[in-house]
Amino acid sequence: MPGNAAGVMLVTGGASGIGAACAHTFVRAGYRVMIADIQDDKGLQLATELGGDTSYVHLDVREEKDFQLAVDATVSRWGGLDCLINNAAIVGVIGPLVETSLAEWDHAYAVIQRSVFLGTKHAARVMQPRKTGAIVNIASAAGLIAGWSPHAYATAKAAVVHFTSSIALELIEDGIRVNCICPGNIETPIHTGVTDERWKSRMEKIREAQKDDQPMPRFGLPEEIADAAFWLASDQSSYVVGHALAVDGGMLAGRHWRKQPAHLREYHPALK
Ligand SMILES: NC(=O)c1ccc[n+]([C@@H]2O[C@H](COP(=O)([O-])OP(=O)(O)OC[C@H]3O[C@@H](n4cnc5c(N)ncnc54)[C@H](O)[C@@H]3O)[C@@H](O)[C@H]2O)c1
């Protein structure tokens, strides 16, 4: 890799939310960052804001040719690829099973799960000859426990978690570490798909519900996921392979201790 940069990172879905936070965090640490997304205006604006060693490329994660071009553009610009963050996703189809069409199911899987296969494949293509690299997949707490999100999203994220460990076993032979992060509720536009005033009021409703639902009654910040991604990309995590790291404010640890079943709560006044 030319120059003294810390490394080269490519992030899908990098124009918004967690992906944008990853771009900020890695740039601050001296990485050269390729932001990839389908929101071209936002992605270009962020790349401009972040300055010199940041670039933007249009990449629809459903398209293999887009991955091929984005990875090749990154390597030709900066001489290699040290880290891929497979981050882009959508919530996808919501609703009962029998009302879900095949097209809706396939669309959700193409964006959420097939994308991770394509990204990992093309990153590995350029990382394998160099015998080094880190791939970080942004999965979800919803991929580890049912009941927190729609069927297609939850099962596609579960597939991302298992893909991570399965592929990690192969790629570690070439010094490439593959891990994933399972975020809990993070404050980003994914919850509504809109970025205007409606977003704010919807987020307030979710924030209220969290007071009952989770041990740490607040949204996680995109930066808190970016910090975990940065650690998984760095040598600080050099012995971590095929791991699913929950960053979720305790959501997966269990329900709030004050919500223990009534027959247990009656034993102590603090729990009543
Ligand atoms: N926010 C949360 O609570 C939460 C929780 C768990 C997991 N996640 C995961 O974190 C990741 C980032 O989500 P976020 O919360 O930052 O959402 P976000 O909506 O802010 O960002 C998602 C980005 O992906 C991009 N994208 C969507 N479809 C794409 C496509 N076909 N090709 C390329 N880019 C595409 C969007 O344009 C957007 O910039 C996702 O994988 C999501 O499932 C989020």
The ligand as an SDF file (V2000), in Angstrom:
LIG
                    3D

 44 48  0  0  0  0  0  0  0  0999 V2000
  -30.1570    0.6700   12.9720 N   0  0  0  0  0  0  0  0  0  0  0  0
  -30.3590   -0.4510   13.6370 C   0  0  0  0  0  0  0  0  0  0  0  0
  -31.0880   -0.4750   14.6510 O   0  0  0  0  0  0  0  0  0  0  0  0
  -29.7150   -1.7120   13.1930 C   0  0  0  0  0  0  0  0  0  0  0  0
  -29.7920   -2.8320   14.0520 C   0  0  0  0  0  0  0  0  0  0  0  0
  -29.1900   -4.0080   13.6580 C   0  0  0  0  0  0  0  0  0  0  0  0
  -28.5370   -4.0790   12.4430 C   0  0  0  0  0  0  0  0  0  0  0  0
  -28.4790   -2.9900   11.6210 N   0  0  0  0  0  0  0  0  0  0  0  0
  -27.7890   -3.1280   10.3590 C   0  0  0  0  0  0  0  0  0  0  0  0
  -26.8580   -2.0860   10.2070 O   0  0  0  0  0  0  0  0  0  0  0  0
  -26.6160   -1.8830    8.8170 C   0  0  0  0  0  0  0  0  0  0  0  0
  -26.6780   -0.4000    8.4730 C   0  0  0  0  0  0  0  0  0  0  0  0
  -28.0000    0.0490    8.6940 O   0  0  0  0  0  0  0  0  0  0  0  0
  -28.3420    1.5110    9.2490 P   0  0  0  0  0  0  0  0  0  0  0  0
  -29.1170    1.3180   10.4830 O   0  0  0  0  0  0  0  0  0  0  0  0
  -27.1490    2.3590    9.2460 O   0  0  0  0  0  0  0  0  0  0  0  0
  -29.3930    1.9680    8.1370 O   0  0  0  0  0  0  0  0  0  0  0  0
  -29.4090    3.1750    7.0830 P   0  0  0  0  0  0  0  0  0  0  0  0
  -30.7220    3.0510    6.3910 O   0  0  0  0  0  0  0  0  0  0  0  0
  -29.0660    4.4530    7.7670 O   0  0  0  0  0  0  0  0  0  0  0  0
  -28.2180    2.8030    6.0950 O   0  0  0  0  0  0  0  0  0  0  0  0
  -28.3230    1.7550    5.1720 C   0  0  0  0  0  0  0  0  0  0  0  0
  -27.6010    2.1690    3.9160 C   0  0  0  0  0  0  0  0  0  0  0  0
  -27.6690    1.0660    2.9950 O   0  0  0  0  0  0  0  0  0  0  0  0
  -27.9080    1.6110    1.7170 C   0  0  0  0  0  0  0  0  0  0  0  0
  -28.5270    0.6170    0.8310 N   0  0  0  0  0  0  0  0  0  0  0  0
  -29.7880    0.1330    0.8650 C   0  0  0  0  0  0  0  0  0  0  0  0
  -29.9840   -0.7040   -0.1730 N   0  0  0  0  0  0  0  0  0  0  0  0
  -28.8220   -0.7480   -0.8580 C   0  0  0  0  0  0  0  0  0  0  0  0
  -28.3830   -1.4260   -2.0250 C   0  0  0  0  0  0  0  0  0  0  0  0
  -29.2190   -2.2160   -2.7300 N   0  0  0  0  0  0  0  0  0  0  0  0
  -27.1170   -1.2600   -2.4420 N   0  0  0  0  0  0  0  0  0  0  0  0
  -26.2710   -0.4400   -1.7540 C   0  0  0  0  0  0  0  0  0  0  0  0
  -26.6210    0.2460   -0.6680 N   0  0  0  0  0  0  0  0  0  0  0  0
  -27.8910    0.0900   -0.2220 C   0  0  0  0  0  0  0  0  0  0  0  0
  -28.8430    2.7870    1.9540 C   0  0  0  0  0  0  0  0  0  0  0  0
  -28.8230    3.6790    0.8480 O   0  0  0  0  0  0  0  0  0  0  0  0
  -28.2490    3.3790    3.2230 C   0  0  0  0  0  0  0  0  0  0  0  0
  -27.2760    4.3580    2.9270 O   0  0  0  0  0  0  0  0  0  0  0  0
  -27.6320   -2.7510    8.0930 C   0  0  0  0  0  0  0  0  0  0  0  0
  -27.0390   -3.9700    7.7090 O   0  0  0  0  0  0  0  0  0  0  0  0
  -28.6690   -3.0000    9.1490 C   0  0  0  0  0  0  0  0  0  0  0  0
  -29.4340   -4.1560    8.9060 O   0  0  0  0  0  0  0  0  0  0  0  0
  -29.0530   -1.8090   11.9710 C   0  0  0  0  0  0  0  0  0  0  0  0
  1  2  1  0
  2  3  2  0
  2  4  1  0
  4  5  1  0
  4 44  2  0
  5  6  2  0
  6  7  1  0
  7  8  2  0
  8  9  1  0
  8 44  1  0
  9 10  1  0
  9 42  1  0
 10 11  1  0
 11 12  1  0
 11 40  1  0
 12 13  1  0
 13 14  1  0
 14 15  2  0
 14 16  1  0
 14 17  1  0
 17 18  1  0
 18 19  2  0
 18 20  1  0
 18 21  1  0
 21 22  1  0
 22 23  1  0
 23 24  1  0
 23 38  1  0
 24 25  1  0
 25 26  1  0
 25 36  1  0
 26 27  1  0
 26 35  1  0
 27 28  2  0
 28 29  1  0
 29 30  1  0
 29 35  2  0
 30 31  1  0
 30 32  2  0
 32 33  1  0
 33 34  2  0
 34 35  1  0
 36 37  1  0
 36 38  1  0
 38 39  1  0
 40 41  1  0
 40 42  1  0
 42 43  1  0
M  CHG  2   8   1  16  -1
M  END
$$$$
